[in-house]
């Protein structure tokens, strides 16, 4: 499998999605839903579970096999926040920048993390180790500033503590 590299807005290299993916397992998923109307979202969910995101080649394959227009599949995949069209890192850090978190310093934490790992929110490191996202409420305002580190709520985080936790990820 080969991948190409590009640069992000900060000049750091970012890896592109693999150019070739194995579609054989996706074919088995599609077989499970053959002839079942209203199955596009479950197909996309299982596809994302399989690859970690929705690769362009997989979306084309789904359109071809199900005869659902590519534009409709793309519309569904981009409408729902649960779907991702870009490969993401093995570790996901979501930093809350809602009102309570913002007032208590989440911006400083985000800035420190960006400097430490070299990527901006919405980006993934070239080695696919880490993806950083900003969200606008995690519902944990009482322990703000808050971040989700691989689905673990981390509250009352200082910038230094967030950077330490992220650097400790495997």
N, C-alpha and C positions, 0 to 999 in steps of 0.2 A: 504494500500500500504506500502510495506516495502522497505527500502534502506539499503545498506551496506556502510561502511566507509573504506577508505584506507588513506594512507599518501602520501603527495606530496614529491617532491625532497628536500624540506626544513623541513620535519618532521611534517608539519601542517596537520591536518586531512582534507580530501576532501571527499565529499559525492559522492557515485556512483549513477548511474541512477536508477530510480525505477525499481524493478524487474518485476512488473506487470503493464500493461497499458491497458486502455479500447480501444479495437479495433473496437467497433461498429460504431463510427463516421467515422473511416477510411474506413470501408466498404461502407458507403454512398458516400464518395469521389470517391472510385474506381468505383462504379456504374455509376457515372456521366461520366466517361471516358471509359466505357466498349466498346470494339470494335473500339476505335479510335486510329489509329496508330500514333506514335510520341508523345504520351502523358506522357512519363515518367517524364520529367522535371516538367510539371505542377502538376503531382501527387505528386512528391517529395516536390514541393513548398507548396502545400496545406497541406501535411502531416507535414511539418515543422511549418507551421502556426498553426496547431492544437496542436502540442506537444511542440513547442519551439525549437525542434531539431529533428533529425531522429533516433528514438529509434531502437535498433537492432530488437526487436520484430515486429515493424512496417515494417521494410525493408523485413523481412522474409514473413510477411503477404502479402505485395505487390507482392513479387516474386511468392508466391503461387497462388494468385488470378489472376494475369495478365499473368502468365506463362513466365515472363521475367526472364532470369537466374539471380540468386542472384549475381553472379560475375559482370554482366553488371550493375545492380542497384548500387552495391557498387562502381564500377568504375566511374559512373556518379556522385554519391554523394561525392566521394573524389576528383574528378577533379575540380568541381566548388566550388569556395570559399564561395558562398552563403549558402552552406549546412554545417550543423554541426552534427557530430555524437555523441557529448557529450552534456548533459544537460547544459544549460547556466543560468547565473544569471538573476534576474529581471531587474537589472541595468547593462548596458554595458559601459565600459570606454575604449576608444581606444586612446592610446597615440602615437602621431606621433614621429618617430625617423628618419625621412628623414634628408637630409643634413642640411637645415636651422634650423630645430628644434633641431637637435643634437648639432650643434654648439652653439645654444642659451640655452642649458641646459636641454633638455628633458630627458637625462640620469639621471640627479639628481632628476628630478621629478618622474621618474619611480622608482628609488631606494627608495625615500621617501614614495611613495605609497605602494611599496612592504612591507616596514617595518610597515606602519600604518595598513594595512589590512591583512598581513600575507600570501599573495599569490603571485605567480610569473606570468608573462605574459602567457596567454593561460590557466590560471586556474580559477576556480570558488570557491567562499567561500562555506564552508560546509552547510550554511543555504540558499544557492542559491540566496543570496541578490546581489552579485556582480561578474561579470566576467571582467577580465582585458586583453586587447590585445594590442600588439604593431603593428602599421602599418607604412608604409614607405613613405607615402605622402598623405596628406589630401587636398592639393591644396590651402593651406592658408599660404604660406611661409611668406607673408608680416606681419603676426601677430604671428609669431612663438615665442616661442614654443606653439604648439596647441594640444588640445585633444578634442575628441568628447565624451561628457558625455550624454548618452541616445540621441544621434543624434543632440545634441546642440553643436555647435562649440564654444569652449572656447579658446580664444587667449591670448597671452602674459602671459601665466600662470607661476607663480613661483611654486616651489615644495610645499610650504606651502599652496598656494591657491588651488592647485589641491587636496591636501589631505583634506582641509577644505570642498571643494565642494563634494568630494566623501563621506566623513563622514556624510554630510547633506542629502544624498539620503535616501529615505524611503524604 
